[in-house]
């Protein structure tokens, strides 16, 4: 597009945004481990930082191998446990769905007494958490997809859609059911440590086994997430500066894990939302400007004998 300035904006904003993002990941796993095993967050952060260091300094091939092994395992383990709890409490499902849909548009405490403000706040937080959860529209996931070997960009784009379905519709929905049905979110002081709510919910249903299971699953989630986004940040540093800058950025991100493990989650989240906006704007501009190209490639993929038609003819 001959718009290098837009690429510079996106790269710099993403490189900075990943610092609070990694801090949140470190905070989440440290809070969960502390809730389950009463281990100080600092020690958890140091261990996670060491493990991540061993992975990220091995290059993208090692990153791919590690995530390839961890992601399916953690997904089956975690979602499997959620399904067990779901079938144990099927009678609660209608009430959980009712709570979700009713409070989505009529929150329990409308800010300022205006329903419109309450709905706006609900949408605002929904978009913010949704963006952080699946990265849809942020332009970060394409960095990993661009490194894949494929015969057509649309085919790889379809895989990115599947990622959002698994992440948000499956994993997040399953987590939501477990937390809401358990009632731990209504307990006094529950919002003081929101990262531990899932652990408390699983413990409520499955005892110490549930607490252990969600902790191990979360560690896998965090490890696979951090090693990938460190790769993202390193690539931005390479683009903006020189190859050696990527090494410095990696060390900076490793330090962010430890800082996040002892930091206040609420403060980190607030800064993270501002940082997400900084990378969202340039990506949305690029998406709009490239919409014609996306349409052309989509038509090519589904109408060409070399791609989609060839695939279905084999069935």
C-alpha positions in Angstrom: 0.0 0.0 0.0 3.1 2.2 0.1 2.1 3.3 3.6 5.2 2.4 5.7 4.2 5.0 8.3 1.1 2.8 9.1 3.3 -0.2 9.5 5.6 1.7 11.8 2.7 2.9 13.9 1.3 -0.7 14.2 4.7 -2.3 14.9 5.7 0.3 17.6 2.2 0.1 19.3 2.2 -3.7 19.3 5.8 -3.9 20.7 4.7 -1.7 23.6 1.3 -3.3 24.1 2.9 -6.7 24.6 4.5 -5.5 27.8 1.2 -5.2 29.8 -0.2 -8.1 27.9 2.6 -10.4 29.2 2.3 -8.9 32.6 -1.4 -9.9 32.7 -0.5 -13.4 31.7 2.1 -13.6 34.4 -0.4 -12.2 36.9 -3.1 -14.7 36.0 -0.9 -17.8 36.4 0.7 -16.4 39.6 -2.7 -15.7 41.2 -4.0 -19.2 40.3 -0.9 -21.0 41.6 -1.0 -19.0 44.8 -4.7 -19.8 45.2 -4.1 -23.6 44.7 -0.7 -24.2 46.3 -0.1 -21.0 48.4 3.2 -20.3 46.5 4.3 -16.7 46.4 3.7 -15.0 43.0 7.3 -13.9 42.7 8.6 -17.5 42.7 5.9 -18.5 40.1 6.9 -15.6 37.9 10.6 -16.5 38.0 9.9 -20.2 37.1 7.6 -19.2 34.2 10.2 -16.6 33.0 13.0 -19.3 33.0 10.8 -21.8 31.1 9.8 -19.2 28.5 13.4 -18.1 28.1 14.4 -21.7 27.2 11.7 -21.7 24.6 11.8 -18.3 22.9 15.6 -18.2 22.5 15.3 -21.4 20.5 13.7 -19.7 17.5 10.3 -20.0 15.8 10.7 -23.7 15.0 11.0 -24.6 18.7 8.1 -22.2 19.4 6.0 -24.1 16.9 6.9 -27.5 18.3 6.1 -26.4 21.9 2.8 -24.8 21.1 1.9 -27.7 18.8 2.2 -30.1 21.8 0.8 -27.9 24.5 -2.3 -26.3 22.9 -4.2 -29.5 22.0 -3.4 -31.1 25.4 -4.4 -28.1 27.4 -7.6 -27.5 25.4 -8.8 -31.1 25.7 -7.9 -31.3 29.4 -9.6 -28.0 30.3 -12.7 -28.2 28.1 -13.1 -31.8 29.1 -13.2 -30.8 32.8 -15.7 -28.1 32.0 -18.0 -30.6 30.2 -17.9 -32.9 33.2 -19.1 -30.0 35.4 -21.7 -29.0 32.7 -23.2 -32.5 32.7 -23.1 -32.6 36.5 -25.2 -29.4 36.6 -27.4 -29.5 33.5 -30.3 -28.2 35.5 -28.4 -25.0 36.1 -27.8 -24.3 32.4 -31.1 -22.4 31.8 -30.5 -20.1 34.8 -26.9 -19.4 33.7 -28.0 -18.5 30.2 -30.8 -16.3 31.7 -28.2 -14.5 33.9 -25.9 -13.9 30.9 -28.5 -12.5 28.6 -30.5 -10.5 31.2 -27.5 -8.8 32.8 -25.9 -8.2 29.4 -28.6 -5.5 28.7 -29.8 -4.8 32.2 -26.8 -4.9 34.5 -27.4 -5.2 38.2 -26.1 -1.7 38.9 -26.6 0.8 36.2 -23.9 3.5 36.4 -25.2 6.9 37.0 -28.7 5.7 37.0 -29.0 5.6 33.2 -29.7 2.3 31.5 -28.0 3.6 28.4 -24.8 4.2 30.3 -25.0 0.7 31.8 -25.4 -0.9 28.3 -22.6 1.2 27.0 -20.3 0.0 29.8 -21.3 -3.6 29.1 -20.5 -3.3 25.4 -17.3 -1.5 26.2 -16.0 -4.3 28.6 -17.3 -7.0 26.3 -15.4 -5.6 23.3 -12.3 -5.1 25.5 -12.2 -8.6 26.9 -13.2 -10.1 23.6 -10.4 -8.4 21.8 -7.9 -9.5 24.3 -9.3 -13.1 24.3 -9.2 -13.9 20.6 -7.3 -10.9 19.0 -10.0 -10.6 16.2 -9.3 -7.4 14.3 -6.1 -6.6 16.1 -3.8 -7.8 13.4 -1.6 -9.9 15.7 -2.7 -13.4 14.9 -1.8 -12.9 11.2 1.8 -12.6 12.2 1.8 -16.3 13.2 -0.4 -17.2 10.2 2.0 -15.5 7.8 4.7 -17.9 8.9 2.7 -20.9 7.9 3.2 -22.9 4.8 0.0 -22.8 2.7 -1.0 -22.9 -1.0 -3.4 -19.9 -0.6 -3.9 -17.1 1.9 -7.7 -17.7 2.2 -7.1 -21.3 3.3 -4.9 -20.0 6.2 -7.6 -17.3 6.9 -10.1 -20.1 7.5 -7.8 -21.6 10.1 -7.7 -18.3 11.9 -11.5 -18.3 12.1 -11.4 -21.8 13.7 -9.0 -20.4 16.3 -11.5 -17.8 17.3 -14.3 -20.4 17.5 -12.3 -22.6 19.8 -10.9 -19.8 22.0 -14.1 -17.8 22.5 -17.1 -19.9 21.8 -15.7 -23.1 23.3 -13.1 -22.3 26.0 -14.5 -18.9 27.2 -18.1 -20.1 27.2 -17.2 -23.2 29.1 -15.3 -21.1 31.7 -18.3 -18.7 31.9 -20.7 -21.6 32.7 -18.4 -23.0 35.4 -17.8 -19.7 37.1 -21.4 -18.5 37.0 -23.0 -21.8 38.0 -20.6 -22.2 41.0 -21.7 -18.8 42.4 -18.1 -17.8 43.4 -18.5 -14.5 41.5 -21.2 -13.4 44.1 -19.0 -13.9 47.1 -17.8 -10.9 49.1 -14.4 -9.7 47.8 -14.6 -11.9 44.7 -13.5 -9.0 42.5 -10.4 -8.3 44.6 -8.7 -11.2 42.8 -10.6 -12.0 39.6 -7.8 -14.2 38.2 -8.5 -16.8 40.9 -12.3 -17.1 40.3 -11.9 -19.9 37.8 -9.7 -21.9 40.3 -12.3 -21.3 43.1 -15.1 -22.4 40.8 -13.4 -25.7 39.8 -12.5 -26.3 43.5 -16.1 -25.8 44.4 -17.1 -28.6 42.1 -14.2 -31.0 42.0 -12.3 -30.2 45.2 -8.5 -30.1 45.3 -8.5 -32.1 42.0 -10.3 -29.3 40.2 -8.0 -26.7 41.6 -5.0 -28.6 40.5 -6.5 -29.3 37.1 -7.3 -25.7 36.3 -3.9 -24.5 37.5 -2.0 -26.9 35.3 -4.3 -26.0 32.3 -3.7 -22.3 32.9 0.0 -22.8 33.1 -0.1 -24.4 29.6 -2.4 -21.6 28.3 0.0 -18.9 29.6 3.2 -20.6 28.4 1.8 -21.1 24.9 0.5 -17.6 24.7 3.6 -15.9 26.0 6.1 -17.7 23.7 4.0 -16.7 20.7 3.5 -13.1 21.6 7.2 -12.7 22.5 7.9 -13.8 18.9 5.4 -11.1 17.7 7.2 -8.4 19.6 10.6 -9.5 18.4 9.5 -9.3 14.8 8.2 -5.7 15.4 11.6 -4.8 16.8 13.3 -6.3 13.8 11.1 -4.2 11.5 11.5 -1.0 13.4 15.2 -1.2 14.3 17.8 -4.0 13.6 18.0 -7.7 14.3 19.8 -7.2 17.6 16.9 -5.1 18.9 14.8 -8.3 18.9 17.1 -9.8 21.5 16.7 -6.8 23.8 13.0 -6.9 23.4 12.9 -10.6 24.4 14.7 -9.8 27.6 12.3 -7.0 28.3 9.3 -9.3 27.9 10.8 -12.0 30.1 11.2 -9.3 32.8 7.5 -8.3 32.3 6.5 -11.9 33.3 8.1 -11.4 36.7 6.7 -7.9 37.2 3.2 -9.0 36.3 3.3 -11.9 38.7 3.6 -9.5 41.6 1.6 -6.6 40.2 -2.0 -5.5 40.6 -4.2 -7.0 37.9 -6.7 -4.2 37.9 -4.1 -1.5 37.1 -2.5 -3.7 34.4 -5.8 -4.4 32.7 -6.6 -0.6 32.5 -3.3 0.1 30.8 -3.7 -2.9 28.5 -7.1 -1.6 27.1 -5.5 1.7 26.1 -2.6 -0.1 24.5 -5.0 -2.4 22.5 -6.7 0.7 21.0 -3.3 1.9 19.7 -2.8 -1.3 17.6 -6.5 -1.7 16.7 -6.7 1.7 14.8 -3.9 1.1 12.2 -5.0 -2.4 11.6 -8.7 -1.4 11.0 -7.4 1.2 8.5 -5.4 -1.4 6.7 -8.3 -3.9 6.7 -10.6 -1.4 5.1 -8.0 -0.3 2.5 -7.3 -4.0 1.6 -11.0 -5.1 1.5 -11.1 -5.3 -2.3 -8.0 -7.5 -2.3 -9.6 -9.7 0.3 -12.7 -10.0 -1.8 -10.6 -10.9 -4.9 -8.6 -13.5 -3.1 -11.8 -15.1 -1.6 -13.5 -15.3 -5.0 -10.3 -16.8 -6.5 -10.1 -19.5 -3.7 -13.7 -20.6 -4.0 -14.0 -20.5 -7.8 -10.6 -21.8 -8.9 -10.1 -25.4 -9.9 -6.7 -25.3 -8.0 -8.1 -24.7 -4.5 -11.6 -25.2 -3.1 -13.2 -26.9 -6.1 -10.2 -29.2 -6.2 -10.6 -30.0 -2.5 -14.3 -31.0 -2.7 -13.8 -33.0 -5.9 -11.6 -35.4 -3.9 -14.4 -36.2 -1.6 
